[in-house]
Amino acid sequence: MLSLGEVTAGRARLSGTPEQPPLVLIDLDVDGASGEEVARAARALAERHVVAVGVTHRRVPDAWATLLGALTLTLAPGGPGRSWVATDPDATRRLQQTVAAAPRAALTLANLLPAIARAEVRDGLLLESLAYSTLLAGPEFQLWRVSTPQRPVPAVDDAVIVARHGDDLEITLNRPERHNAFGRAVRDGLIDALEIAALDDSVREVTLVGAGRSFCSGGDLDEFGTATDPASAHLTRLARSAGWRVHQLRDRTRAVLHGACIGAGIEVPAFAGRVEARADAFFQLPEVSMGLIPGAGGTVSLTHRIGTHRTAYLALSGDRIDARTALDWGLVDALV
């Protein structure tokens, strides 16, 4: 735990390496810090190359907004804007565990999110894809892949069902036996279905739903890492981005979520203009624990909805949040 004074004086370690878990905790329980001291700390942190987490047991003053903006995230009971997360006392341990297990992925995420916040959606997806595809070749993902059994994926003809009701197009993810895991069949079926609305202006509304107990449990783990090489993975990810298609139709698209909404299961629908969730919905970004970052557009869609700090918290902690928290954060627009 570093003090704000150590950061201000330039005595803090603000540059990490994959060999040394690059997580720095910064104590924000400070009395009497001047505006100039806080500003100097913010300038120092703006040059950081670590996962920098502010920690405090009191509400962060609004005047510290620039300082919080320079951190990866802040654990606090309150503060300005969306730059803080109220959580339990064990949150720092979970963050430490994730970063220690996958320092390359964690540091990549921490460096990527501020750049994506400044980028247009298409450019953000490009940056995300480059980072994700690079990590596919990294040792952290390779360790996860070796340790995770990989089974054949059954073929299916109706991974996505499309129904037209007047001017409305309902698109249903239809692999309930796999909790609608976002494998190639579901991804391609969704893209093809969205193309109908893109070509037909008479479709006034597109509704995304999922069959069975979950909207979508995230990427199909049995397909992770099957690209022939990182460059091919990057090019495919860009060319076959369901999130980009949803974004293009966002003004006409509504997602209705329930059950597990994990990884791609929230990353893709978060591009929709309106996101509704049932009471049983929960949300999670587990990719960093696999040595990756969110790769279905989540660094873009979630950042635009809830900000970089809460996106970083979800990805680095692996925590689940419920529908009520998602509504409070702005990840969803309404509960149904």
Beta strands, then each sheet from edge to edge (+ up, - down):
strand 1: 2-3
strand 2: 23-27
strand 3: 51-55
strand 4: 73-75
strand 5: 160-165
strand 6: 168-173
strand 7: 205-210
strand 8: 253-257
strand 9: 260-262
strand 10: 274-277
strand 11: 282-284
strand 12: 321-322
strand 13: 334-335
sheet 1: 1+ 2+ 3+ 4+
sheet 2: 5+ 6- 7- 8- 10- 13-
sheet 3: 9+ 11+ 12-
end
